[in-house]
Amino acid sequence: MTQSDKKTSFIELGKFLNQFSINGNEQKPDVKNNALFYDNFITLIELSQSHNGWFTPEQVYFAIQSWAEALTEEQLDKWLSRYDFTAVKPKTVGLILAGNIPLVGFHDFLSVILSGHKVLIKTSSNDQKLLPFLAGYLIAIQPELADYITFTDGKLENFDAVIATGSNNTARYFEYYFKDKPSIIRKNRNSVAILNGKESKEDLIGLGEDIFRYFGLGCRNVSKLFVPKDYDFTLFFEAMYEYRDVIYYEKYTNNYDYNKAVFLMSGFKLLDNEFLTIKEDSSYASPISSVFYEYYDSIAALTEKLNSEKDQLQCIVSNSIIEDSVIFGQTQKPKLWDYADNVDTIAFLIKI
C-alpha cells in the first residue's frame, strides 16, 4: 500500500468531515460511504458530551472542522513534500493519547500512517470514541488500512517505538518504561500571550478565542499574559465580554466558583468580570476560568526569559512583538507542520 493510497484515504476523510458544522450539517452526494457513516457520526457528536462532559457539540464541531480544513491534498502535499520517505522500514509505533480536547491525538495517528508505519493506539478514557470512528471510515475507504491500525485497551505490547502524551508525573513513568525504545514523550506545556497595550479590540477578541476555546483545556490555550508596567486591562475585559456565555456551562461555572473562592480565601488580589479571573502570578499553568499575568520591563529581557523556559511553552501569541509568535485567535488552528513541543514527529518516524 503506497503513501499515495493512504493520503487519498485521508483526503476522503477530510471531505467527509467537511459536511459537519456547528452552523448545520449538510450531506453531500459526492462524499463516499455516507450511507454507512453520516448519520452515525451526527449521533456520536451529539453523544460526545455524555462520554466527556467538556466535549460539548460546539467544541467537537470545532475540532472536526479544523481537521476538515487540514486534510486536503494541498495541505498534505505541502506538509509531506519536505521529507524523504524512501528509506523508511515499516515498524509498529505505539501511541498513548491524551484526552483533554477532542481528537487531540489525531496528528500523531496521521503522522504514523503517512510515514509508512503501523499504529498501535491506546486512547485516553476521556476520548475513546471519535478516533476509532474516523479510523473505521478510513478502513471503509481503503480496507488495506485495517492492517495498519490497531486499538488496544490493555498495556502496549509488541511495538518498536512510542509517542506518549501525559502530565509531568506520567512522563517520568513513560521515560522509565520506554527507556529502551525510540520515543517522543510529551509533558505539560502552556501557551502565553505578550501584550504591549497597542492591541486593538479585535486583536483581544482573538485572544479570547485562544483563552476560551476548549474551555482552556488545551496546551495551545493561552493561560498566561505578559503585560508592561501600568497596563490598563479595561479593553482586555471589554473584549473578553464576547465570551460571557461560557459561564452558562455548568462544569465551567463550577470551576470558576471554586477557583475564585480559593484565590479569595488565600488573600490573592484578583481582577474579575464574573466569568474570568486574572491574577498576578509567575506560574504558567492557570486553572480553568483563570488567566495569570506578569509584568515585563523590556521585550529583550522577556525574550531571554521565554527562551530559557521554552521547554514549558507550547505557543507564544503576540502582534509580532516577538519572533515566531502566533497571531491572536489562531492557537487552536495549527498547520500540519506546527508540531507539538516543536518536535518534528515525521523526522522522528523516518529515523526509527
BAVOKOL-481435 format. One record per residue: residue in one letter; x negated, y, z of N, C-alpha, C in turn. Coordinates in steps of 0.05 Angstrom, whole numbers. Layout:
N
R  r  n.east  n.north    n.up  ca.east  ca.north   ca.up  c.east  c.north    c.up
R  a       X        Y       Z        X         Y       Z       X        Y       Z
...
This chain:
352
R  r  n.east  n.north    n.up  ca.east  ca.north   ca.up  c.east  c.north    c.up
R  m     -17      -24       0        0         0       0     -18       25       0
R  t     -14       42     -19      -32        65     -23     -23       88      -5
R  q     -42      107      -1      -35       131      14     -13      147      -1
R  s     -13      146     -27        7       160     -43      35      148     -37
R  d      37      122     -34       62       109     -27      72      118       0
R  k      54      119      19       61       127      46      69      157      47
R  k      54      173      32       60       201      31      88      206      19
R  t      95      191      -1      121       193     -14     143      187       6
R  s     139      167      23      158       159      43     163      182      63
R  f     142      196      71      145       218      89     158      242      76
R  i     153      246      50      167       267      35     197      262      34
R  e     204      237      30      233       229      31     245      234      58
R  l     229      228      79      238       233     106     243      263     110
R  g     225      280      99      228       309     101     254      318      88
R  k     261      306      65      286       313      52     310      304      69
R  f     308      281      81      329       271      99     333      291     122
R  l     311      298     135      313       316     159     323      344     151
R  n     319      352     127      327       379     118     357      382     116
R  q     372      360     120      401       361     119     413      370     146
R  f     396      372     167      407       375     194     398      402     205
R  s     417      417     215      411       444     225     431      451     247
R  i     422      467     266      440       476     287     462      493     276
R  n     458      504     252      479       521     239     499      504     223
R  g     494      477     222      512       460     207     497      439     191
R  n     507      415     192      495       393     177     507      392     149
R  e     491      385     129      500       384     102     489      360      88
R  q     506      340      83      497       316      69     492      322      39
R  k     469      314      29      461       320       2     460      294     -14
R  p     472      294     -38      474       269     -53     448      257     -63
R  d     427      273     -65      402       263     -76     383      251     -54
R  v     392      251     -29      376       241      -7     380      211      -4
R  k     359      196      -3      361       167      -2     371      157      25
R  n     386      135      24      394       120      48     412      135      67
R  n     426      155      57      444       170      74     466      152      85
R  a     475      133      69      497       116      78     489      101     103
R  l     464       94     106      454        79     129     447       97     153
R  f     438      121     147      425       136     168     438      163     175
R  y     452      176     157      461       203     161     479      205     186
R  d     501      191     187      520       193     209     507      184     236
R  n     491      163     234      478       153     258     458      173     270
R  f     446      189     252      427       209     262     442      231     276
R  i     464      240     265      480       260     279     488      251     307
R  t     497      225     308      504       214     334     481      214     353
R  l     457      207     343      433       207     360     427      235     370
R  i     429      254     353      423       282     361     443      290     384
R  e     468      283     380      489       290     400     484      276     426
R  l     472      252     425      467       237     450     440      243     463
R  s     423      258     449      396       262     459     395      274     487
R  q     414      292     492      414       305     518     421      285     541
R  s     435      263     534      441       243     554     416      226     559
R  h     398      225     540      373       210     544     352      226     558
R  n     353      252     553      334       271     566     349      298     569
R  g     354      306     593      371       330     598     360      355     585
R  w     334      357     579      323       380     567     326      380     536
R  f     334      357     525      336       355     496     364      363     487
R  t     370      389     489      396       399     480     397      397     450
R  p     421      397     438      422       397     409     406      419     396
R  e     407      443     407      392       465     396     362      459     394
R  q     351      448     415      322       442     416     315      419     397
R  v     332      399     396      327       376     378     329      385     349
R  y     349      401     343      352       411     315     327      428     307
R  f     317      444     326      294       460     320     270      442     313
R  a     265      421     328      243       402     323     247      389     296
R  i     272      381     290      278       367     265     272      386     241
R  q     282      411     243      277       430     221     247      436     218
R  s     233      437     240      204       442     238     190      420     222
R  w     198      396     226      186       373     212     197      372     183
R  a     221      380     179      231       381     151     215      401     134
R  e     207      423     147      191       443     132     162      433     128
R  a     152      416     146      125       407     143     122      384     124
R  l     142      367     122      140       342     106     148      347      77
R  t     133      364      64      137       369      35     111      361      21
R  e     114      356      -4       90       349     -20      69      370     -19
R  e      77      395     -20       57       417     -20      42      418       7
R  q      57      416      29       44       418      55      26      394      60
R  l      35      370      53       20       346      58      -6      346      41
R  d      -4      354      16      -27       355      -2     -47      376       8
R  k     -37      399      17      -55       420      27     -70      410      51
R  w     -58      394      68      -70       383      92     -90      361      86
R  l     -82      342      70      -98       318      65    -120      322      45
R  s    -118      342      29     -138       346       7    -166      352      17
R  r    -168      360      42     -195       368      53    -210      344      63
R  y    -198      320      62     -211       296      74    -217      275      52
R  d    -237      259      58     -244       236      41    -237      210      56
R  f    -217      196      46     -207       172      59    -219      146      48
R  t    -238      149      29     -247       125      14    -261      104      32
R  a    -273      113      53     -289        94      70    -273       83      93
R  v    -247       90      95     -230        81     117    -226       51     116
R  k    -232       38     139     -226        10     142    -202        7     161
R  p    -180       -4     152     -155        -4     168    -159      -17     195
R  k    -151       -2     216     -152       -11     243    -124       -7     255
R  t    -121      -17     280      -97       -12     295    -102        9     316
R  v     -87       30     315      -90        53     333     -67       54     352
R  g     -73       53     378      -52        55     398     -46       85     404
R  l     -20       90     407      -11       117     414       4      116     440
R  i      -4      131     460       11       135     484      22      163     483
R  l      48      166     479       60       191     473      72      205     497
R  a      72      232     496       85       248     516     115      250     509
R  g     131      261     526      159       264     521     170      291     530
R  n     153      311     532      162       337     542     179      352     523
R  i     175      349     497      192       362     477     199      342     455
R  p     220      346     441      229       326     421     207      321     399
R  l     202      295     394      183       287     373     155      298     376
R  v     147      302     401      121       314     406      98      297     396
R  g     102      270     394       81       253     384      82      247     354
R  f     100      260     340      103       253     311      78      259     295
R  h      63      280     302       39       287     286      19      265     289
R  d      15      254     312       -4       231     315       5      207     299
R  f      31      201     300       43       179     284      38      183     255
R  l      43      207     245       39       214     217      10      212     209
R  s      -8      222     226      -37       222     220     -48      193     218
R  v     -39      176     236      -49       148     236     -40      134     210
R  i     -15      136     203       -5       123     180     -18      133     154
R  l     -20      159     151      -32       170     127     -62      167     125
R  s     -75      161     148     -103       156     147    -110      127     139
R  g     -89      111     137      -93        83     128     -93       62     149
R  h     -86       70     174      -87        52     196     -59       42     203
R  k     -58       22     220      -33        13     232     -30       27     259
R  v      -5       30     268        1        45     292      16       27     312
R  l       6       27     337       19        13     359      28       34     379
R  i      54       37     383       65        60     397      78       53     423
R  k      69       67     444       83        67     469      96       94     474
R  t     122       95     471      136       121     474     139      128     503
R  s     143      154     508      150       163     534     178      155     542
R  s     183      150     567      210       144     576     229      168     571
R  n     218      192     567      234       216     563     240      220     533
R  d     229      205     516      234       208     487     231      181     473
R  q     250      164     477      249       136     467     264      131     442
R  k     281      150     433      300       144     412     293      156     385
R  l     283      181     385      280       196     360     259      184     341
R  l     235      179     351      214       169     334     221      141     323
R  p     230      122     339      238        96     328     259       99     306
R  f     278      118     309      298       121     288     285      131     262
R  l     267      150     264      253       160     240     235      139     228
R  a     222      123     245      206       101     234     224       82     219
R  g     248       77     229      267        59     215     274       70     188
R  y     277       97     186      283       109     160     260      105     141
R  l     235      109     150      212       106     133     210       77     123
R  i     216       58     140      214        30     132     236       24     111
R  a     259       36     114      281        32      94     272       44      67
R  i     257       65      67      247        77      42     225       59      30
R  q     207       50      47      184        33      39     181       10      58
R  p     193      -13      52      193       -36      70     165      -45      79
R  e     145      -41      62      118       -49      70     108      -35      95
R  l     120      -12     101      111         3     125     117      -12     150
R  a     135      -32     149      141       -48     173     115      -62     183
R  d      96      -67     166       71       -80     174      52      -60     187
R  y      59      -34     186       41       -14     196      51       -1     222
R  i      76       -7     230       88         7     252      98      -13     272
R  t      88      -11     297       98       -28     319     102      -11     344
R  f     125      -16     357      131        -3     382     129      -24     404
R  t     119      -16     428      116       -35     450     127      -22     475
R  d     139      -38     492      148       -28     518     128      -34     540
R  g     110      -53     535       90       -61     555      64      -45     551
R  k      43      -55     563       18       -42     561       6      -47     533
R  l     -11      -29     524      -23       -32     497     -43      -55     497
R  e     -41      -72     477      -59       -94     474     -66      -97     444
R  n     -90     -108     439      -98      -114     412     -99      -89     394
R  f    -114      -69     402     -117       -45     386    -147      -38     385
R  d    -153      -21     366     -182       -14     361    -189       14     370
R  a    -170       31     372     -174        59     381    -148       69     393
R  v    -150       91     407     -126       101     421    -125      131     421
R  i    -101      142     420      -96       170     424     -75      171     446
R  a     -83      183     469      -65       183     493     -61      211     503
R  t     -36      217     509      -29       244     519     -16      242     546
R  g     -26      258     565      -14       257     592     -23      281     608
R  s     -19      279     634      -28       300     652     -57      298     658
R  n     -68      317     673      -96       315     680    -101      290     697
R  n     -82      283     714      -85       259     731     -85      233     714
R  t     -65      231     696      -64       207     679     -88      206     660
R  a     -98      229     652     -121       229     634    -145      215     646
R  r    -149      218     672     -171       205     686    -168      174     684
R  y    -143      166     687     -137       137     685    -143      128     656
R  f    -133      144     636     -137       137     608    -167      135     602
R  e    -182      154     612     -211       155     605    -225      130     616
R  y    -216      121     639     -228        96     651    -218       72     635
R  y    -193       70     631     -181        46     619    -190       42     591
R  f    -194       64     576     -201        63     548    -230       70     542
R  k    -247       67     563     -275        76     560    -290       60     539
R  d    -281       36     532     -295        20     512    -283       23     484
R  k    -264       41     480     -251        45     455    -255       73     445
R  p    -257       77     418     -256       105     408    -230      117     417
R  s    -230      142     426     -206       153     437    -205      183     435
R  i    -180      193     435     -174       221     440    -156      221     464
R  i    -165      234     485     -149       236     510    -141      265     514
R  r    -115      270     514     -105       297     517     -95      302     545
R  k    -103      325     556      -96       333     583     -76      357     582
R  n     -71      367     606      -54       391     608     -68      415     594
R  r     -52      429     578      -62       454     567     -39      474     568
R  n     -46      500     567      -25       521     567     -32      542     546
R  s     -12      558     540      -16       579     520     -12      606     533
R  v     -27      626     523      -26       653     534     -21      673     513
R  a     -12      697     521       -8       719     503     -24      743     514
R  i     -36      758     495      -51       782     502     -35      806     492
R  l     -28      824     510      -14       848     502     -31      873     507
R  n     -26      894     491      -41       919     496     -23      943     499
R  g       4      938     499       23       960     502      31      973     476
R  k      19      964     454       26       975     427      45      957     412
R  e      54      936     425       72       917     411     100      930     407
R  s     113      923     385      140       932     380     159      914     395
R  k     184      923     397      204       906     410     208      880     394
R  e     205      881     368      207       857     351     185      838     357
R  d     161      848     362      138       831     370     145      817     396
R  l     156      831     414      161       820     441     185      800     440
R  i     204      805     422      225       786     418     213      760     408
R  g     194      762     389      180       739     380     165      725     403
R  l     153      740     421      140       728     444     160      713     461
R  g     185      723     463      206       709     477     211      681     466
R  e     210      679     440      212       652     427     189      634     437
R  d     165      645     438      142       630     447     145      621     477
R  i     159      637     492      163       631     521     186      611     525
R  f     209      616     512      234       602     519     239      577     502
R  r     227      574     478      233       551     462     226      526     478
R  y     242      506     476      240       481     491     239      486     521
R  f     251      509     530      253       517     558     225      520     570
R  g     205      524     553      178       529     563     163      503     570
R  l     172      480     561      161       455     570     137      446     553
R  g     132      459     530      110       450     513      84      464     519
R  c      62      451     511       35       462     515      31      487     498
R  r      47      490     477       45       513     460      63      536     469
R  n      78      532     490       94       553     502      77      572     517
R  v      81      598     515       66       618     530      75      617     559
R  s      56      613     577       61       612     605      46      634     621
R  k      30      649     606       14       670     620      10      693     601
R  l      12      718     612        7       742     598     -18      756     608
R  f     -34      766     590      -56       784     598     -49      812     589
R  v     -49      831     607      -40       858     602     -60      878     612
R  p     -62      902     600      -80       922     611     -70      934     637
R  k     -88      947     651      -81       960     676     -58      980     671
R  d     -39      982     689      -17      1000     688       2      994     664
R  y       2      968     655       21       960     634      50      964     643
R  d      66      976     626       95       980     632     111      957     620
R  f     123      941     638      138       917     629     167      923     620
R  t     174      949     618      202       956     611     210      944     584
R  l     193      949     563      200       940     537     199      909     535
R  f     181      897     550      179       868     552     206      857     561
R  f     217      868     583      242       857     594     265      863     575
R  e     265      886     562      286       892     542     286      870     520
R  a     262      862     512      260       842     491     269      814     501
R  m     262      808     526      269       782     537     299      779     540
R  y     314      802     541      343       801     544     356      786     521
R  e     343      784     499      354       768     476     357      739     484
R  y     344      730     504      344       701     511     360      696     537
R  r     377      715     545      391       714     570     409      690     573
R  d     418      679     551      437       656     552     423      631     563
R  v     397      631     565      383       607     576     392      601     605
R  i     401      622     619      409       618     647     435      602     649
R  y     449      599     628      474       584     629     469      554     626
R  y     444      546     622      438       517     621     430      508     649
R  e     445      489     660      443       482     688     415      474     697
R  k     401      458     682      374       449     690     355      473     692
R  y     358      491     673      341       515     674     348      532     698
R  t     374      536     703      383       552     725     373      541     752
R  n     374      515     755      364       502     779     335      508     784
R  n     319      507     762      291       513     764     286      543     771
R  y     302      560     758      300       589     764     306      595     793
R  d     328      584     803      335       589     831     314      578     850
R  y     305      554     845      286       541     863     259      556     863
R  n     248      561     839      222       573     838     222      602     848
R  k     244      616     843      246       644     853     247      644     884
R  a     262      624     895      263       622     924     236      616     936
R  v     222      598     924      195       590     934     177      615     933
R  f     177      629     911      160       653     909     167      673     931
R  l     193      679     934      201       699     953     195      691     982
R  m     200      666     988      194       656    1016     164      657    1021
R  s     148      655    1000      119       656    1003     108      684    1004
R  g     126      704    1001      118       732    1002     106      743     977
R  f     109      729     955       98       739     930     115      762     918
R  k     102      781     906      116       803     893     123      793     864
R  l     148      798     857      158       788     831     171      811     816
R  l     170      809     789      188       824     772     208      804     761
R  d     233      812     761      255       793     756     277      806     740
R  n     288      791     721      311       801     706     335      783     708
R  e     336      766     728      357       748     735     358      722     717
R  f     338      719     700      335       693     687     305      687     681
R  l     288      705     687      259       701     684     245      717     706
R  t     226      704     720      209       719     738     181      720     727
R  i     168      742     732      140       744     725     124      752     750
R  k     101      739     752       86       741     777      56      744     771
R  e      42      762     784       14       765     780       0      740     792
R  d     -16      726     776      -28       701     784     -51      694     766
R  s     -72      684     776      -95       677     760     -93      650     746
R  s     -72      634     753      -69       608     741     -57      610     713
R  y     -61      589     697      -50       588     670     -22      575     670
R  a     -17      555     687        7       539     686      28      551     704
R  s      48      563     693       70       574     709      94      554     709
R  p     110      554     729      133       536     730     155      545     710
R  i     173      527     704      196       534     687     211      558     698
R  s     218      576     680      233       601     686     215      623     697
R  s     188      619     697      170       639     706     146      641     687
R  v     136      666     685      111       671     670      92      686     688
R  f      67      677     688       47       691     703      35      714     686
R  y      23      734     700        8       754     685     -17      761     701
R  e     -36      772     686      -62       780     698     -71      804     682
R  y     -83      823     697      -93       847     684    -121      842     673
R  y    -128      856     651     -155       855     640    -166      883     637
R  d    -193      885     639     -206       911     637    -214      917     608
R  s    -223      897     593     -231       901     566    -227      876     550
R  i    -222      879     524     -218       856     507    -243      839     505
R  a    -266      852     506     -291       837     504    -294      819     528
R  a    -289      829     552     -291       813     576    -270      791     576
R  l    -245      797     567     -224       777     566    -231      755     546
R  t    -242      763     523     -250       743     504    -271      724     515
R  e    -290      735     530     -310       718     542    -298      699     562
R  k    -279      709     578     -265       692     598    -250      669     584
R  l    -235      676     563     -219       655     550    -236      635     536
R  n    -259      644     525     -277       625     512    -289      605     533
R  s    -294      616     556     -306       599     577    -286      579     589
R  e    -260      584     585     -239       567     595    -221      555     573
R  k    -233      553     550     -218       544     526    -207      515     529
R  d    -220      499     546     -210       472     550    -183      471     565
R  q    -175      494     575     -148       496     588    -127      507     570
R  l    -135      516     547     -117       532     529    -109      517     504
R  q     -84      520     496      -75       509     471     -73      531     449
R  c     -59      553     455      -56       575     437     -61      601     451
R  i     -71      620     435      -73       648     444     -56      665     425
R  v     -37      680     436      -18       695     420     -25      725     423
R  s     -26      739     400      -30       768     402     -25      780     374
R  n     -25      807     374      -23       821     349     -51      825     337
R  s     -65      803     333      -92       803     322    -112      818     340
R  i    -106      819     366     -124       832     385    -149      815     387
R  i    -146      789     385     -168       771     388    -169      752     364
R  e    -192      744     356     -196       727     332    -181      701     335
R  d    -169      692     312     -156       666     310    -132      663     329
R  s    -120      685     336      -96       684     353     -71      679     335
R  v     -50      668     348      -25       663     334      -7      687     336
R  i       7      694     315       24       717     316      49      710     332
R  f      62      731     343       85       727     360     107      711     346
R  g     119      693     361      141       678     351     134      653     336
R  q     109      646     334      100       624     317      87      600     331
R  t      86      601     357       71       580     371      83      552     367
R  q     110      551     364      123       525     361     128      518     332
R  k     113      532     314      115       526     286      87      520     274
R  p      72      501     286       45       496     277      45      484     249
R  k      24      489     234       19       475     209       8      448     214
R  l       8      431     194       -2       404     197     -31      403     206
R  w     -46      424     198      -75       425     204     -80      440     230
R  d     -60      448     245      -64       460     271     -63      438     292
R  y     -87      428     298      -88       404     315     -86      410     345
R  a     -73      392     359      -72       394     388    -100      395     400
R  d    -104      412     419     -130       415     433    -153      421     414
R  n    -147      430     389     -167       436     368    -185      412     362
R  v    -174      388     366     -189       364     359    -177      353     333
R  d    -194      351     313     -185       343     286    -178      313     287
R  t    -152      307     288     -143       279     290    -151      263     266
R  i    -148      274     242     -154       259     218    -184      253     216
R  a    -201      272     223     -230       267     223    -237      244     242
R  f    -224      243     266     -228       221     285    -219      195     272
R  l    -196      195     260     -185       170     249    -201      160     225
R  i    -213      177     210     -230       169     187    -255      154     197
R  k    -265      162     221     -291       152     230    -289      126     246
R  i    -266      119     256     -265        96     274    -270       70     259
